Amino acid sequence: MHPRHAIPTAAAHHSAMTRRPGLHHGDTLYYRVAEVAAYFAVSPRTIYRLIEEGVLPAVRIKRCVRVPAPALARYETHLHAEELGSASEAV
């Protein structure tokens, strides 16, 4: 397989997402559902479900669905806070 057509791993997606300058400099960036799914190591269908339930905000550009970088960051913060809350309740 030609390297240009190699399928990136979830770790590669995570690395690429954290390296993007907009994620840290306030530029408006949008991620594809597949990128978000790879980042969280879940299926794209799971991400679509979160979007449909209104848990993860997204925008549609014609038939394309994109997740804004700030929404992704808020969702991840929410997950970490939820995890910490669950851990403190178990004590």
Phi and psi in radians as a Rosetta constraint file:
Dihedral C 1 N 2 CA 2 C 2 CIRCULARHARMONIC -1.160 0.35
Dihedral N 2 CA 2 C 2 N 3 CIRCULARHARMONIC 2.383 0.35
Dihedral C 2 N 3 CA 3 C 3 CIRCULARHARMONIC -0.965 0.35
Dihedral N 3 CA 3 C 3 N 4 CIRCULARHARMONIC -0.522 0.35
Dihedral C 3 N 4 CA 4 C 4 CIRCULARHARMONIC -1.156 0.35
Dihedral N 4 CA 4 C 4 N 5 CIRCULARHARMONIC -0.431 0.35
Dihedral C 4 N 5 CA 5 C 5 CIRCULARHARMONIC -1.780 0.35
Dihedral N 5 CA 5 C 5 N 6 CIRCULARHARMONIC 0.110 0.35
Dihedral C 5 N 6 CA 6 C 6 CIRCULARHARMONIC -1.170 0.35
Dihedral N 6 CA 6 C 6 N 7 CIRCULARHARMONIC 2.497 0.35
Dihedral C 6 N 7 CA 7 C 7 CIRCULARHARMONIC -1.456 0.35
Dihedral N 7 CA 7 C 7 N 8 CIRCULARHARMONIC 2.138 0.35
Dihedral C 7 N 8 CA 8 C 8 CIRCULARHARMONIC -1.249 0.35
Dihedral N 8 CA 8 C 8 N 9 CIRCULARHARMONIC 2.642 0.35
Dihedral C 8 N 9 CA 9 C 9 CIRCULARHARMONIC -1.437 0.35
Dihedral N 9 CA 9 C 9 N 10 CIRCULARHARMONIC 2.914 0.35
Dihedral C 9 N 10 CA 10 C 10 CIRCULARHARMONIC -1.049 0.35
Dihedral N 10 CA 10 C 10 N 11 CIRCULARHARMONIC -0.661 0.35
Dihedral C 10 N 11 CA 11 C 11 CIRCULARHARMONIC -1.106 0.35
Dihedral N 11 CA 11 C 11 N 12 CIRCULARHARMONIC -0.664 0.35
Dihedral C 11 N 12 CA 12 C 12 CIRCULARHARMONIC -1.135 0.35
Dihedral N 12 CA 12 C 12 N 13 CIRCULARHARMONIC -0.705 0.35
Dihedral C 12 N 13 CA 13 C 13 CIRCULARHARMONIC -1.104 0.35
Dihedral N 13 CA 13 C 13 N 14 CIRCULARHARMONIC -0.784 0.35
Dihedral C 13 N 14 CA 14 C 14 CIRCULARHARMONIC -1.038 0.35
Dihedral N 14 CA 14 C 14 N 15 CIRCULARHARMONIC -0.790 0.35
Dihedral C 14 N 15 CA 15 C 15 CIRCULARHARMONIC -1.079 0.35
Dihedral N 15 CA 15 C 15 N 16 CIRCULARHARMONIC -0.767 0.35
Dihedral C 15 N 16 CA 16 C 16 CIRCULARHARMONIC -1.137 0.35
Dihedral N 16 CA 16 C 16 N 17 CIRCULARHARMONIC -0.688 0.35
Dihedral C 16 N 17 CA 17 C 17 CIRCULARHARMONIC -1.198 0.35
Dihedral N 17 CA 17 C 17 N 18 CIRCULARHARMONIC -0.645 0.35
Dihedral C 17 N 18 CA 18 C 18 CIRCULARHARMONIC -1.375 0.35
Dihedral N 18 CA 18 C 18 N 19 CIRCULARHARMONIC -0.366 0.35
Dihedral C 18 N 19 CA 19 C 19 CIRCULARHARMONIC -1.443 0.35
Dihedral N 19 CA 19 C 19 N 20 CIRCULARHARMONIC -0.351 0.35
Dihedral C 19 N 20 CA 20 C 20 CIRCULARHARMONIC -1.081 0.35
Dihedral N 20 CA 20 C 20 N 21 CIRCULARHARMONIC 2.234 0.35
Dihedral C 20 N 21 CA 21 C 21 CIRCULARHARMONIC -1.069 0.35
Dihedral N 21 CA 21 C 21 N 22 CIRCULARHARMONIC -0.600 0.35
Dihedral C 21 N 22 CA 22 C 22 CIRCULARHARMONIC -1.110 0.35
Dihedral N 22 CA 22 C 22 N 23 CIRCULARHARMONIC -0.481 0.35
Dihedral C 22 N 23 CA 23 C 23 CIRCULARHARMONIC -1.137 0.35
Dihedral N 23 CA 23 C 23 N 24 CIRCULARHARMONIC -0.486 0.35
Dihedral C 23 N 24 CA 24 C 24 CIRCULARHARMONIC -1.913 0.35
Dihedral N 24 CA 24 C 24 N 25 CIRCULARHARMONIC -0.214 0.35
Dihedral C 24 N 25 CA 25 C 25 CIRCULARHARMONIC -1.991 0.35
Dihedral N 25 CA 25 C 25 N 26 CIRCULARHARMONIC 0.171 0.35
Dihedral C 25 N 26 CA 26 C 26 CIRCULARHARMONIC 1.422 0.35
Dihedral N 26 CA 26 C 26 N 27 CIRCULARHARMONIC 0.072 0.35
Dihedral C 26 N 27 CA 27 C 27 CIRCULARHARMONIC -1.175 0.35
Dihedral N 27 CA 27 C 27 N 28 CIRCULARHARMONIC 2.600 0.35
Dihedral C 27 N 28 CA 28 C 28 CIRCULARHARMONIC -1.364 0.35
Dihedral N 28 CA 28 C 28 N 29 CIRCULARHARMONIC 2.103 0.35
Dihedral C 28 N 29 CA 29 C 29 CIRCULARHARMONIC -2.271 0.35
Dihedral N 29 CA 29 C 29 N 30 CIRCULARHARMONIC 2.605 0.35
Dihedral C 29 N 30 CA 30 C 30 CIRCULARHARMONIC -2.213 0.35
Dihedral N 30 CA 30 C 30 N 31 CIRCULARHARMONIC 2.440 0.35
Dihedral C 30 N 31 CA 31 C 31 CIRCULARHARMONIC -1.952 0.35
Dihedral N 31 CA 31 C 31 N 32 CIRCULARHARMONIC 2.525 0.35
Dihedral C 31 N 32 CA 32 C 32 CIRCULARHARMONIC -1.238 0.35
Dihedral N 32 CA 32 C 32 N 33 CIRCULARHARMONIC 2.705 0.35
Dihedral C 32 N 33 CA 33 C 33 CIRCULARHARMONIC -1.010 0.35
Dihedral N 33 CA 33 C 33 N 34 CIRCULARHARMONIC -0.718 0.35
Dihedral C 33 N 34 CA 34 C 34 CIRCULARHARMONIC -1.079 0.35
Dihedral N 34 CA 34 C 34 N 35 CIRCULARHARMONIC -0.640 0.35
Dihedral C 34 N 35 CA 35 C 35 CIRCULARHARMONIC -1.162 0.35
Dihedral N 35 CA 35 C 35 N 36 CIRCULARHARMONIC -0.753 0.35
Dihedral C 35 N 36 CA 36 C 36 CIRCULARHARMONIC -1.132 0.35
Dihedral N 36 CA 36 C 36 N 37 CIRCULARHARMONIC -0.752 0.35
Dihedral C 36 N 37 CA 37 C 37 CIRCULARHARMONIC -1.068 0.35
Dihedral N 37 CA 37 C 37 N 38 CIRCULARHARMONIC -0.765 0.35
Dihedral C 37 N 38 CA 38 C 38 CIRCULARHARMONIC -1.130 0.35
Dihedral N 38 CA 38 C 38 N 39 CIRCULARHARMONIC -0.700 0.35
Dihedral C 38 N 39 CA 39 C 39 CIRCULARHARMONIC -1.024 0.35
Dihedral N 39 CA 39 C 39 N 40 CIRCULARHARMONIC -0.767 0.35
Dihedral C 39 N 40 CA 40 C 40 CIRCULARHARMONIC -1.593 0.35
Dihedral N 40 CA 40 C 40 N 41 CIRCULARHARMONIC -0.007 0.35
Dihedral C 40 N 41 CA 41 C 41 CIRCULARHARMONIC 0.994 0.35
Dihedral N 41 CA 41 C 41 N 42 CIRCULARHARMONIC 0.803 0.35
Dihedral C 41 N 42 CA 42 C 42 CIRCULARHARMONIC -2.244 0.35
Dihedral N 42 CA 42 C 42 N 43 CIRCULARHARMONIC 3.047 0.35
Dihedral C 42 N 43 CA 43 C 43 CIRCULARHARMONIC -1.397 0.35
Dihedral N 43 CA 43 C 43 N 44 CIRCULARHARMONIC 2.695 0.35
Dihedral C 43 N 44 CA 44 C 44 CIRCULARHARMONIC -1.000 0.35
Dihedral N 44 CA 44 C 44 N 45 CIRCULARHARMONIC -0.576 0.35
Dihedral C 44 N 45 CA 45 C 45 CIRCULARHARMONIC -1.070 0.35
Dihedral N 45 CA 45 C 45 N 46 CIRCULARHARMONIC -0.644 0.35
Dihedral C 45 N 46 CA 46 C 46 CIRCULARHARMONIC -1.078 0.35
Dihedral N 46 CA 46 C 46 N 47 CIRCULARHARMONIC -0.730 0.35
Dihedral C 46 N 47 CA 47 C 47 CIRCULARHARMONIC -1.167 0.35
Dihedral N 47 CA 47 C 47 N 48 CIRCULARHARMONIC -0.752 0.35
Dihedral C 47 N 48 CA 48 C 48 CIRCULARHARMONIC -1.030 0.35
Dihedral N 48 CA 48 C 48 N 49 CIRCULARHARMONIC -0.691 0.35
Dihedral C 48 N 49 CA 49 C 49 CIRCULARHARMONIC -1.098 0.35
Dihedral N 49 CA 49 C 49 N 50 CIRCULARHARMONIC -0.768 0.35
Dihedral C 49 N 50 CA 50 C 50 CIRCULARHARMONIC -1.057 0.35
Dihedral N 50 CA 50 C 50 N 51 CIRCULARHARMONIC -0.670 0.35
Dihedral C 50 N 51 CA 51 C 51 CIRCULARHARMONIC -1.175 0.35
Dihedral N 51 CA 51 C 51 N 52 CIRCULARHARMONIC -0.818 0.35
Dihedral C 51 N 52 CA 52 C 52 CIRCULARHARMONIC -1.077 0.35
Dihedral N 52 CA 52 C 52 N 53 CIRCULARHARMONIC -0.614 0.35
Dihedral C 52 N 53 CA 53 C 53 CIRCULARHARMONIC -1.370 0.35
Dihedral N 53 CA 53 C 53 N 54 CIRCULARHARMONIC -0.138 0.35
Dihedral C 53 N 54 CA 54 C 54 CIRCULARHARMONIC 1.420 0.35
Dihedral N 54 CA 54 C 54 N 55 CIRCULARHARMONIC 0.172 0.35
Dihedral C 54 N 55 CA 55 C 55 CIRCULARHARMONIC -1.348 0.35
Dihedral N 55 CA 55 C 55 N 56 CIRCULARHARMONIC -0.673 0.35
Dihedral C 55 N 56 CA 56 C 56 CIRCULARHARMONIC -2.060 0.35
Dihedral N 56 CA 56 C 56 N 57 CIRCULARHARMONIC 1.955 0.35
Dihedral C 56 N 57 CA 57 C 57 CIRCULARHARMONIC -1.133 0.35
Dihedral N 57 CA 57 C 57 N 58 CIRCULARHARMONIC 2.565 0.35
Dihedral C 57 N 58 CA 58 C 58 CIRCULARHARMONIC -2.647 0.35
Dihedral N 58 CA 58 C 58 N 59 CIRCULARHARMONIC 2.838 0.35
Dihedral C 58 N 59 CA 59 C 59 CIRCULARHARMONIC -2.123 0.35
Dihedral N 59 CA 59 C 59 N 60 CIRCULARHARMONIC 2.662 0.35
Dihedral C 59 N 60 CA 60 C 60 CIRCULARHARMONIC -1.937 0.35
Dihedral N 60 CA 60 C 60 N 61 CIRCULARHARMONIC 2.336 0.35
Dihedral C 60 N 61 CA 61 C 61 CIRCULARHARMONIC -2.112 0.35
Dihedral N 61 CA 61 C 61 N 62 CIRCULARHARMONIC 1.720 0.35
Dihedral C 61 N 62 CA 62 C 62 CIRCULARHARMONIC 0.997 0.35
Dihedral N 62 CA 62 C 62 N 63 CIRCULARHARMONIC -2.042 0.35
Dihedral C 62 N 63 CA 63 C 63 CIRCULARHARMONIC -1.685 0.35
Dihedral N 63 CA 63 C 63 N 64 CIRCULARHARMONIC 0.065 0.35
Dihedral C 63 N 64 CA 64 C 64 CIRCULARHARMONIC -1.646 0.35
Dihedral N 64 CA 64 C 64 N 65 CIRCULARHARMONIC 2.420 0.35
Dihedral C 64 N 65 CA 65 C 65 CIRCULARHARMONIC -1.924 0.35
Dihedral N 65 CA 65 C 65 N 66 CIRCULARHARMONIC 2.278 0.35
Dihedral C 65 N 66 CA 66 C 66 CIRCULARHARMONIC -2.281 0.35
Dihedral N 66 CA 66 C 66 N 67 CIRCULARHARMONIC 2.512 0.35
Dihedral C 66 N 67 CA 67 C 67 CIRCULARHARMONIC -1.854 0.35
Dihedral N 67 CA 67 C 67 N 68 CIRCULARHARMONIC 2.110 0.35
Dihedral C 67 N 68 CA 68 C 68 CIRCULARHARMONIC -1.129 0.35
Dihedral N 68 CA 68 C 68 N 69 CIRCULARHARMONIC 2.463 0.35
Dihedral C 68 N 69 CA 69 C 69 CIRCULARHARMONIC -0.961 0.35
Dihedral N 69 CA 69 C 69 N 70 CIRCULARHARMONIC -0.757 0.35
Dihedral C 69 N 70 CA 70 C 70 CIRCULARHARMONIC -1.096 0.35
Dihedral N 70 CA 70 C 70 N 71 CIRCULARHARMONIC -0.622 0.35
Dihedral C 70 N 71 CA 71 C 71 CIRCULARHARMONIC -1.164 0.35
Dihedral N 71 CA 71 C 71 N 72 CIRCULARHARMONIC -0.678 0.35
Dihedral C 71 N 72 CA 72 C 72 CIRCULARHARMONIC -1.122 0.35
Dihedral N 72 CA 72 C 72 N 73 CIRCULARHARMONIC -0.752 0.35
Dihedral C 72 N 73 CA 73 C 73 CIRCULARHARMONIC -1.112 0.35
Dihedral N 73 CA 73 C 73 N 74 CIRCULARHARMONIC -0.741 0.35
Dihedral C 73 N 74 CA 74 C 74 CIRCULARHARMONIC -1.102 0.35
Dihedral N 74 CA 74 C 74 N 75 CIRCULARHARMONIC -0.734 0.35
Dihedral C 74 N 75 CA 75 C 75 CIRCULARHARMONIC -1.114 0.35
Dihedral N 75 CA 75 C 75 N 76 CIRCULARHARMONIC -0.741 0.35
Dihedral C 75 N 76 CA 76 C 76 CIRCULARHARMONIC -1.129 0.35
Dihedral N 76 CA 76 C 76 N 77 CIRCULARHARMONIC -0.706 0.35
Dihedral C 76 N 77 CA 77 C 77 CIRCULARHARMONIC -1.068 0.35
Dihedral N 77 CA 77 C 77 N 78 CIRCULARHARMONIC -0.744 0.35
Dihedral C 77 N 78 CA 78 C 78 CIRCULARHARMONIC -1.048 0.35
Dihedral N 78 CA 78 C 78 N 79 CIRCULARHARMONIC -0.762 0.35
Dihedral C 78 N 79 CA 79 C 79 CIRCULARHARMONIC -1.074 0.35
Dihedral N 79 CA 79 C 79 N 80 CIRCULARHARMONIC -0.754 0.35
Dihedral C 79 N 80 CA 80 C 80 CIRCULARHARMONIC -1.151 0.35
Dihedral N 80 CA 80 C 80 N 81 CIRCULARHARMONIC -0.714 0.35
Dihedral C 80 N 81 CA 81 C 81 CIRCULARHARMONIC -1.131 0.35
Dihedral N 81 CA 81 C 81 N 82 CIRCULARHARMONIC -0.717 0.35
Dihedral C 81 N 82 CA 82 C 82 CIRCULARHARMONIC -1.092 0.35
Dihedral N 82 CA 82 C 82 N 83 CIRCULARHARMONIC -0.742 0.35
Dihedral C 82 N 83 CA 83 C 83 CIRCULARHARMONIC -1.112 0.35
Dihedral N 83 CA 83 C 83 N 84 CIRCULARHARMONIC -0.755 0.35
Dihedral C 83 N 84 CA 84 C 84 CIRCULARHARMONIC -1.146 0.35
Dihedral N 84 CA 84 C 84 N 85 CIRCULARHARMONIC -0.678 0.35
Dihedral C 84 N 85 CA 85 C 85 CIRCULARHARMONIC -1.106 0.35
Dihedral N 85 CA 85 C 85 N 86 CIRCULARHARMONIC -0.727 0.35
Dihedral C 85 N 86 CA 86 C 86 CIRCULARHARMONIC -1.146 0.35
Dihedral N 86 CA 86 C 86 N 87 CIRCULARHARMONIC -0.675 0.35
Dihedral C 86 N 87 CA 87 C 87 CIRCULARHARMONIC -1.178 0.35
Dihedral N 87 CA 87 C 87 N 88 CIRCULARHARMONIC -0.685 0.35
Dihedral C 87 N 88 CA 88 C 88 CIRCULARHARMONIC -1.282 0.35
Dihedral N 88 CA 88 C 88 N 89 CIRCULARHARMONIC -0.496 0.35
Dihedral C 88 N 89 CA 89 C 89 CIRCULARHARMONIC -1.246 0.35
Dihedral N 89 CA 89 C 89 N 90 CIRCULARHARMONIC -0.496 0.35
Dihedral C 89 N 90 CA 90 C 90 CIRCULARHARMONIC -1.299 0.35
Dihedral N 90 CA 90 C 90 N 91 CIRCULARHARMONIC -0.307 0.35
